[in-house]
């Protein structure tokens, strides 16, 4: 199979879909890999390292898209990239379609087979291709919050850890999944006063057993959420409905009641965000203020630590890329129900139920469609 890796074009996105080591593995199995020149240069993965691994260097994204049978990316295709996709081509990347009807329409129009990293599952019920970036984003959320609590960045002027005789910041984490638990680890490590909400009592029990009285755990009752959010210095939005739009847990009215200079970090922004006041931002212009509350809603947070993120992501994605290349898209999807859960669009038909619900569209299940 001819596998193509274009350079990412989203704002301040320096990750790349394959490392030179991945390229060498594919080439050893007889596949061809096309890498757009400069795709990994910003993170120390040079064109020469890709060439030595066996890749063919290509000057433009248009040429990569026109020649490749499978496109491997990191972030969702931008409009100009959607326009270059074609029928019977495989696209394997993060898609986050639920809050993005424009992209959904463009992918359906392309006729391509579009598989979303974020909804591929594992035998244990997890999301193995989302987890590495959720780990990164969860840890980064506390870094971002600590920075933006500083007065020079628009915050309250609070040191997250406090000092002897002065209280630390109060941090509220909404969601105890991968993002939430990694944010929790960082917040506790830094010395903040932390509470975390979830609807899974077993998760809360595990957190309680591990952290003891260093962390307060709460069932996600709306009244308790409002009480804690309104008293917080930092709120981390870490909720996830796999493939679907994030629930709006924090209303405009709740934000209005928060402290002026408090910081919210909405890690769920890729799926529409869990604050009613959220809208996507970029690394170039990461924050905005609503009712005095600073909002950090960068939609590709791990892109800021692109080298770490690239290796963490490709460690997880490579076995699936290898399966798609070795077996072909149809056979790989038929053989692996977990990969099949990632199928979002196939030959113009939407196959993701959560996306269909969010956008009020018709869909056909992947099992039914591929059987035909």
MOPESUL-V709393 format. One record per pair of residues at least 4 apart in sequence whose ideal C-beta (glycine too) atoms are under 7 Angstrom apart, sorted by the first residue. I is the first residue (numbers start at 0). J is the second residue. Records with the same first field share a line. If there is no record, write none. Layout:
# MOPESUL-V709393
I=J  J
This chain:
# MOPESUL-V709393
0=30  68  69  324
1=31  33  66  67  68
2=25  30  32  67  69  71  324
3=33  63  64  66  67  69  70
4=15  16  17  33  34  35  38  71
5=35  38  60  63  64  70  72
6=35  37  38  60
7=12  14  15  72  73  74
8=77  80
9=74  77  299
10=281  282  283
11=281  282  283  302
12=73  74  299  302
13=41  42  302  305
14=73  302  305  308  309  312
15=38  39  44  73  309
16=71  72  73
17=21  22  32  71  313
18=44  309  310  313
19=23  44  48  49  52
20=24
21=25  313  317
22=26  32  49  52  53  54
23=27  52  53
24=28  321
25=30  32  321  324
26=30  32  52  53
28=325
30=324
31=55
32=53  54
33=54  55  57  63  66  67
34=38  49  54  56  57
35=57  59  60  63
36=46  56  57  58
37=46
39=44  49
40=45  46
41=305
42=305  306  309
43=306
44=48
46=50  56
47=51
48=52
49=54  56
50=54  56
57=62  63
58=62
60=64
61=65  83
62=66
63=67
64=70  83  84
68=88  89
69=89  91  323  324
70=88  89  90
71=91  92  320
72=76  92
73=92  93  312
74=92  93  299
75=92  93  94  95  102
76=80  81  90  92
78=82  105
81=102  105  106  109
84=88  90  109  111
85=109  110  111
86=110  111  346
88=111
89=111  112  114  323  328
90=111  113  114
91=114  320  323
92=116
93=115  116  117
94=113  115  343
95=99  117  269  270
96=102  103  343  351  354
97=242  243  244  270  271  353  354  357
98=244  270  271  357
99=103
100=104  358
101=105
102=106
103=107  349  354  358
104=108
105=109
106=111  113  344
107=344  347  349
110=346  347
112=328  345  346
113=343  344
114=341  342  343
115=341  343
116=128  129  316  341
117=126  128  129  242
118=241  242  340  341  351
119=126  127  128  319  337  338  340  341
120=124  126  337  340
121=125  127  337
122=337
125=130
126=130  241
127=315
128=315  316
129=133
130=134  177
131=135  311  312  314  315
132=136  301  308  312
133=137  177  178
134=138  177  181
135=139  301  304  307  308  311
136=140  178  266  300  301
137=177  178  179  180  181  182  237  266
138=181  185
139=143  300  303  304
140=144  182  235  264  266
141=145  182  185  186  189
142=146
143=147  264  295
144=148  233  235  262  264
145=159  189
146=152
147=152  153  154  262  286  293  295
148=154  155  157  159  168  232  233  262
149=154  156
150=154  156
153=286  288  293
154=260  262  293
155=232  258  260  261
157=168  232
158=162
159=167  168  189  191
160=167  189  190  191
161=165  166  167  190
167=190  191  192
168=191  192  232  233
169=192  230  231  232
170=186  191  192  193  231  232  233  235
171=194  227  228  231  234
172=179  182  183  193  195  235  237
173=196  224  234  235  236  237  238  248  273
174=178  179  197  237  238  239
175=179  180  195  197  199  202  203  206
176=180  237  239
177=181
178=182  237  266
179=183  195  237
180=184
181=185
182=186  235  237
183=187  193  195  206  214
184=188
185=189
186=191  193
187=193  210  213  214
193=214
194=214  215  217  227
195=206  214  216
196=217  219  224
197=202  203  219
198=218  219
199=203
200=204  218
201=205
202=206
203=207  216
204=208
205=209
206=210  214  216
207=216
210=214
217=223
219=224
220=224
221=225
222=226
223=227
224=228  248
225=229  253
226=230
227=231
228=234  249  253  257
229=253  256  257
231=261
232=258  261
233=261  262
234=249  263
235=264  266
236=263  264  265  266  267  272  273  274
237=266  267
238=245  246  248  267  273
239=245  267  270
240=244  245  246  353
241=353
242=351  353  354
243=353  356  357
244=270  271  357
245=267  270  271  272  273
246=273
247=273  275
248=273
249=253  254  273  274  275
250=275
251=255  275  276
252=256
253=257
254=274  276  289  290  292
255=290
257=261  292
259=291
260=291  293
261=292
262=293  295
263=274  292  294  295
264=295
265=272  273  274  277  294  296
266=300
267=272  273
268=272  277  279  296  298
269=298
272=277  296
276=289  294
277=294  296
278=296
279=296  298
280=284  285  286  287  296  297
281=285  297
282=297  302  303
285=295  297
286=293  294  295
287=294
288=292  293  294
289=294
301=308
302=308
304=308
305=309
306=310
307=311
308=312
309=313
310=314
312=316
313=317
316=320
317=321
318=322
319=323  338
320=324
321=325
322=326  331  335  338
323=328  331
326=330  331  334
327=331
328=332
329=333  369
330=334
331=335  338
332=338  339  342  369
333=369
335=339
336=340
339=365
342=350  365
343=350  351  354
344=348  349  350
345=350  368
348=363  368
349=354  355  360  362
350=362  363  364  365  368
351=355  362
352=356  362
353=357
354=358
355=360  361  362
363=367  368
364=368
365=369
366=370
367=371
